[in-house]
Amino acid sequence: MSSFATPTAKQIITQSDQQMRGKSGYTEMTMEIVRPDWSRSMSMKTWSKGTELSMVLVTAPAKDQGSASLKRSTEMWNWIPSIERVIKIAPSMLSQSWMGSDFTNDDLINQSSIVVDYDHQMIQDDIIDGEPVWIIDAIAKSDAPVVWSKVRLWVSKQTYNQRKVVFYDEFDDLVNTLTTFDIKEMGGRMLPTRTVMQPADEPGNKTIMTTHKAQFDFDISDAFFSQSQMKSLRK
């Protein structure tokens, strides 16, 4: 991409998605769910291939270990080992909390839809943490099976990382705000290693995602992303 021509809003969002995802990706993360009177944490591993395939495995604490989520194209499932059941995630469940956190099923499992299910519009330039960013609005297509009717993104001009994302419902009310911090080299890329999701109407609530390890662009079979694999994955 020419450094002299400003990329279009869609090009920026597409490159931003590729920056975070790669052709394939693997991460090890800790999620801390914070509430005014309690907090709890869980560890997880994630795998992805392109925009169609993804898997999330909970590795700790013991009571949640082995719980997993799978996406194949437009279909999604959760595996609950304590009851040995696979539960299909219907479109109506996309907005539900993932494992009691402030992330929804859509946020965690269906992230790539920001590229294909939305139209993109450049709003203005801005600066976050001294870093120049583009502000882009993603407006949901009329027939898109998505949770958010509008998503506003602050995308770094230097790294294409998403430094801030705000999510709006069909009434154009602010629902959640995501911010990213601690940009470090990981897996050969400069990536945010700490992500905070905060709901607008629940003061004191937040979920903090910390990335400890990341790898990209390795060989992984489509067959890995299966219900049988989801049920057999272990710590």
C-alpha positions as CSV (number, residue, x, y, z in Angstrom):
1,M,0.0,0.0,0.0
2,S,1.4,3.3,-1.0
3,S,2.5,5.5,1.9
4,F,1.4,8.6,-0.1
5,A,-2.2,7.6,-0.5
6,T,-4.6,7.4,2.5
7,P,-6.1,3.9,2.5
8,T,-9.9,3.7,2.5
9,A,-11.8,2.9,5.7
10,K,-12.5,-0.6,4.5
11,Q,-8.8,-1.2,3.7
12,I,-7.8,0.0,7.2
13,I,-10.3,-2.2,8.9
14,T,-9.3,-5.2,6.8
15,Q,-5.6,-4.7,7.5
16,S,-6.3,-4.1,11.2
17,D,-8.2,-7.5,11.3
18,Q,-5.3,-9.2,9.5
19,Q,-2.8,-7.6,11.9
20,M,-4.5,-9.1,14.9
21,R,-5.3,-12.4,13.3
22,G,-2.8,-13.4,10.6
23,K,-3.5,-16.4,8.3
24,S,-3.6,-18.4,11.4
25,G,-3.2,-17.5,15.1
26,Y,-2.6,-19.0,18.5
27,T,-2.7,-17.1,21.8
28,E,-2.4,-17.8,25.5
29,M,-4.4,-15.3,27.7
30,T,-5.7,-14.6,31.1
31,M,-9.1,-13.1,31.6
32,E,-9.9,-11.2,34.8
33,I,-13.6,-10.4,35.4
34,V,-13.8,-7.5,37.9
35,R,-17.0,-6.5,39.8
36,P,-17.4,-4.0,42.6
37,D,-17.4,-6.7,45.3
38,W,-15.5,-9.6,43.7
39,S,-13.3,-10.7,40.9
40,R,-12.2,-13.9,39.3
41,S,-9.8,-15.0,36.6
42,M,-9.5,-17.7,34.1
43,S,-6.8,-18.8,31.6
44,M,-7.5,-19.7,28.0
45,K,-5.9,-20.7,24.7
46,T,-7.3,-19.6,21.3
47,W,-6.7,-20.8,17.8
48,S,-7.9,-19.3,14.5
49,K,-7.5,-19.8,10.8
50,G,-8.5,-17.1,8.4
51,T,-11.9,-15.5,9.2
52,E,-14.0,-18.6,9.2
53,L,-12.5,-20.8,11.9
54,S,-11.8,-20.2,15.6
55,M,-11.6,-22.1,18.9
56,V,-11.3,-20.9,22.5
57,L,-10.4,-23.3,25.3
58,V,-10.6,-22.5,29.0
59,T,-7.6,-24.1,30.8
60,A,-8.2,-22.7,34.4
61,P,-9.7,-22.6,37.0
62,A,-10.4,-26.3,37.5
63,K,-14.1,-26.0,37.5
64,D,-14.2,-24.4,34.1
65,Q,-11.2,-26.3,32.6
66,G,-12.1,-27.9,29.3
67,S,-14.9,-25.5,28.4
68,A,-14.6,-24.5,24.8
69,S,-16.2,-22.5,22.1
70,L,-16.0,-23.2,18.3
71,K,-16.8,-21.2,15.2
72,R,-17.0,-22.6,11.7
73,S,-18.2,-20.1,9.2
74,T,-21.5,-18.7,10.5
75,E,-22.1,-21.5,13.0
76,M,-20.9,-21.5,16.6
77,W,-21.0,-23.9,19.5
78,N,-20.1,-24.1,23.2
79,W,-18.9,-27.3,24.9
80,I,-19.8,-27.6,28.6
81,P,-17.7,-30.6,30.0
82,S,-19.5,-30.6,33.4
83,I,-22.7,-31.7,31.7
84,E,-21.0,-33.2,28.6
85,R,-23.1,-31.2,26.3
86,V,-22.5,-29.2,23.1
87,I,-24.8,-26.2,22.9
88,K,-25.3,-24.5,19.5
89,I,-25.1,-20.7,19.8
90,A,-28.1,-19.3,18.0
91,P,-27.9,-15.8,16.5
92,S,-30.1,-14.6,19.4
93,M,-27.3,-15.8,21.8
94,L,-24.5,-13.8,20.2
95,S,-25.1,-10.9,22.5
96,Q,-25.0,-13.0,25.7
97,S,-22.0,-12.9,28.0
98,W,-19.1,-15.3,27.3
99,M,-18.4,-17.2,30.6
100,G,-19.8,-14.4,32.7
101,S,-17.4,-11.7,31.3
102,D,-18.1,-8.4,29.7
103,F,-17.2,-9.9,26.3
104,T,-20.1,-11.3,24.3
105,N,-20.1,-14.5,22.3
106,D,-19.9,-12.3,19.3
107,D,-16.9,-10.3,20.6
108,L,-14.8,-13.4,21.4
109,I,-15.8,-16.0,18.8
110,N,-17.1,-14.0,15.8
111,Q,-14.6,-11.1,15.7
112,S,-14.0,-11.2,12.0
113,S,-17.5,-10.0,11.2
114,I,-16.3,-6.4,11.5
115,V,-14.8,-6.8,8.0
116,V,-17.7,-8.5,6.2
117,D,-20.9,-7.5,8.0
118,Y,-20.3,-3.8,8.2
119,D,-19.9,-0.8,5.9
120,H,-17.0,1.5,6.9
121,Q,-16.8,5.2,7.0
122,M,-13.8,7.4,7.8
123,I,-14.7,10.0,10.5
124,Q,-11.5,11.9,11.5
125,D,-7.9,11.6,12.8
126,D,-7.1,11.6,16.5
127,I,-4.3,10.7,18.9
128,I,-4.3,8.0,21.6
129,D,-1.3,7.6,24.0
130,G,0.7,9.9,21.6
131,E,-0.1,7.6,18.7
132,P,-1.8,8.9,15.6
133,V,-5.0,7.0,14.8
134,W,-7.9,7.0,12.3
135,I,-11.4,7.0,13.7
136,I,-13.7,4.8,11.6
137,D,-17.4,4.0,12.0
138,A,-18.5,0.5,11.0
139,I,-22.2,0.5,10.3
140,A,-24.0,-2.9,10.3
141,K,-25.4,-4.0,6.9
142,S,-29.1,-4.3,7.0
143,D,-29.2,-8.1,6.7
144,A,-26.1,-8.8,8.9
145,P,-26.5,-11.3,11.8
146,V,-24.6,-9.1,14.2
147,V,-25.0,-7.8,17.8
148,W,-23.8,-4.2,17.3
149,S,-25.6,-1.8,14.9
150,K,-22.5,0.5,15.0
151,V,-18.9,0.1,16.1
152,R,-16.5,3.0,16.2
153,L,-12.8,2.1,16.0
154,W,-9.6,4.1,16.7
155,V,-7.0,2.3,14.5
156,S,-3.3,3.1,14.8
157,K,-1.7,4.6,11.7
158,Q,1.6,3.0,12.6
159,T,0.7,-0.6,13.6
160,Y,-3.0,-0.9,12.5
161,N,-3.8,-2.1,16.0
162,Q,-7.2,-1.2,17.4
163,R,-6.5,1.1,20.3
164,K,-10.1,1.8,21.2
165,V,-13.5,0.4,20.1
166,V,-16.9,1.5,21.2
167,F,-20.0,-0.6,20.6
168,Y,-23.6,0.8,20.0
169,D,-27.0,-1.0,20.0
170,E,-29.8,-0.6,17.5
171,F,-31.0,2.5,19.4
172,D,-27.5,4.1,18.9
173,D,-26.9,3.8,22.7
174,L,-23.3,3.2,23.9
175,V,-23.1,-0.3,25.4
176,N,-19.4,-1.3,25.8
177,T,-16.0,0.4,25.4
178,L,-12.8,-1.6,24.7
179,T,-9.4,0.0,25.1
180,T,-6.0,-1.6,24.5
181,F,-2.6,-1.0,26.3
182,D,0.9,-2.2,26.6
183,I,2.0,-2.6,23.0
184,K,4.8,-5.2,22.7
185,E,6.4,-7.4,20.2
186,M,4.7,-10.8,20.2
187,G,4.8,-13.5,17.6
188,G,6.7,-11.2,15.3
189,R,4.1,-8.4,15.5
190,M,3.6,-5.3,17.6
191,L,0.4,-6.1,19.5
192,P,-1.6,-4.8,22.5
193,T,-1.0,-7.2,25.4
194,R,-3.7,-5.8,27.6
195,T,-7.3,-5.2,26.6
196,V,-10.1,-3.8,28.9
197,M,-13.8,-4.1,28.2
198,Q,-16.1,-1.9,30.2
199,P,-19.9,-1.8,30.0
200,A,-21.4,1.7,29.9
201,D,-24.3,1.1,32.3
202,E,-22.5,-0.9,35.0
203,P,-20.0,1.3,36.8
204,G,-17.2,-0.7,38.4
205,N,-17.6,-3.6,36.1
206,K,-14.8,-4.5,33.6
207,T,-13.0,-7.5,32.1
208,I,-9.3,-7.4,31.5
209,M,-7.7,-9.7,28.9
210,T,-3.9,-10.1,29.1
211,T,-2.0,-11.9,26.3
212,H,1.0,-13.8,27.4
213,K,2.0,-15.6,24.2
214,A,1.1,-15.3,20.5
215,Q,2.1,-17.1,17.3
216,F,0.9,-16.4,13.7
217,D,1.0,-17.8,10.2
218,F,1.6,-21.5,11.1
219,D,0.1,-24.6,9.4
220,I,-3.1,-25.8,11.0
221,S,-5.7,-28.1,9.5
222,D,-9.3,-27.1,9.0
223,A,-10.1,-30.4,10.7
224,F,-8.7,-29.1,14.0
225,F,-11.8,-26.8,14.2
226,S,-14.3,-29.6,14.9
227,Q,-16.8,-30.5,17.6
228,S,-14.8,-33.7,18.4
229,Q,-11.6,-31.7,18.8
230,M,-13.4,-29.1,20.9
231,K,-14.6,-31.9,23.3
232,S,-11.2,-33.6,23.5
233,L,-9.0,-30.5,24.0
234,R,-7.3,-30.4,27.4
235,K,-5.0,-28.1,29.3
